[in-house]
Amino acid sequence: MLELLKKDEFEQLYALMDDSFPKAEIRNFEGQRKLLEDPHYNVYVLHKNSEILAFFAEWENDSYRFIEHLAVNEKFRSQGLGSKTLQAYNALSSKPVVLEVEPPEDDMQRRRVKFYERNGFHLSSYGYIQPVINEGYESVPLVMMTYPESLNNEELEQVKNWLDQTVYKS
């Protein structure tokens, strides 16, 4: 079902990223492509024929998996595909999964949190400001969600330190 991204699919992946996320939450084209060289970074895709239906971009270490991006192609949304692929992703490893969401303050943000909660994730109160990852755009306030269990603030602090050193390179 989920397969690792092939390098020749990157342009299609980036177009889906660009359509799915605010510019402040993705790197520019070259910055995103350069991540494919990092051994801790993987992109898993779900295909139909040669079209990417959904993808997960993750960072992994010995203890955790961090979902940096998850998107479903707009043509295939509202069909349960996000939940099915998220469950398939979670089944790839027994390591805890961590992701970031904007604090649930508006309707879209609350719906996003509810989607993850329906899929077994737990919303933490651990919040911070995401460092700028796309030059020229502002940082983003975020909170962490975890799967399959809640992590305490000490564990989340360890995750955040790891993210700072690898994902955000601060």
N, C-alpha and C positions, 0 to 999 in steps of 0.2 A: 504494500500500500504506500507507505512513505519511503522515498528514496533520497539519497544525497543528491544535491544539485550538481549538475554537470556544468563545467565552466562555460560551455557554449550557450547555456540557458540564462546567463547572467543578465543580459539586456532585458529579457522578458520578465525576470524576477524584479529587476529594478523598476521597470514600468509599473508593476503591480504594487511595489512598495510606495512609489511616488504617488500612485492613485489612492493608497490606503492610509497614509500617515501624513500628519502635518510636517512641513519642512524641518521644523525644530527637532523632530523625533527621528530623523534619518540622516545619515551622512550624505555628502554629495556623491555623485556617480563613482568617481575615482576612489574616494575614501571608502565607500562600501565595497567596491571590487577588491581593494587591497586587503580587506579582512579575510577574503577567501584563502589567503596565504597563511593565516594564523592557525596553528594546530589546535587551538582551543575553541575555534569558531566553526560551526557547521550550519548548513542550511538544508533542511529536509523539505521535499516538495511532494505534492500529490498531483499526478498527471491524469489527463484524459486525452488520449492520443498524444499530441506533442504540446498541448496547452497546460500551463500550470493552473490548477484549480485552487490550491491553497499552499501555504508554506509556513515553516517555523524557522526562525534564525535563532540559534542558541549559542551560548558559551558554556563550556563544561570544565570542571576541575575534578579532583579526586572525591570531593564531598557533595557538590551541588551541580545542578543544571539550571541555567538562567535563560529564560525565553526573552530575547530582546525584541523580537518582532513576530507577530502571528497575523496572517491576513488570509481572507478568502476572496477569490476573484469575484468582483461585483456581480457578474452574470450568474454565479452559483450560490449567492447568499440566500439565507432564509430557507434552506433545505436541510438543515441539521448537519451540514458538512463540517462546520467549525467544531462542533462537539465530537463528531466521529473522528476527525483527525487529531483533536486534542487528546482523546482517549487513546488513540494509537500511539501518539507521541509519549504519553505518560507510561505506556506499557513497554517502551524501549529500554527502560532502566529503572532500577529500584531507588536511585538517588533522589533526594528531595528536589522538587522543582520550585524555582522562585521566578516571579515576574513582577513588573512594575505597572501600576495604573495611576492615572490621575485621581486625586481624591474625589470620591463620589458626590459632587456638589451640584451637577446639573443632570438632566434626564439622560443624556447620552452616556455620561460617566457612570451613572447608577446602573444603566442597562448593561454596560460592559462588565462591571463588578458582578452583577447578578449572573451573567453568562458564565463567568469563571466559577462562581459559587455553585451553580448547578452542576458543574463539572468537577466538584470536589476540592476546589481551592478555598483557602481561608484568608480573609482580609485582615491585615495587621494594622496596628496604629503607628507602625514605624514609618515615618515620613522623612523626606529630605528633598533637596533641590537637585535635579539631574544636571550635571555639568553640560555646558554647551558642546554638542557633538557635530553641529553643522554651522560653520563660521557665518556670522551675520544674523543668527537667530538667537532668541533668548532661551535661557534655561527653563526647565519645566518642573513644577512641584509634583512629586510622586509619592505613593505609598506602595509597600510590598504586599504581594499575595503569595501564599505557599501551598504546596501540594506534596504529599497527601495529608500532612499534619500541619498545625500551626507551629511556627518557630518562635522562641522567646526573643526578647530584644537583644540579648547577648549574641545569640546565633545570627540574628539579622544584622547586627553590627559586623560580625565576621564576614557575612556575605557582602555587605556594603564595602568593606575594606578590600575584598577581592575584586569587586566591580570597579572600584577606583583604580586599582593597580592594573587591571586587564582591559576591561571594556572602556573605561573613561580615561585611563592612563594618566591619572593625576598624581 
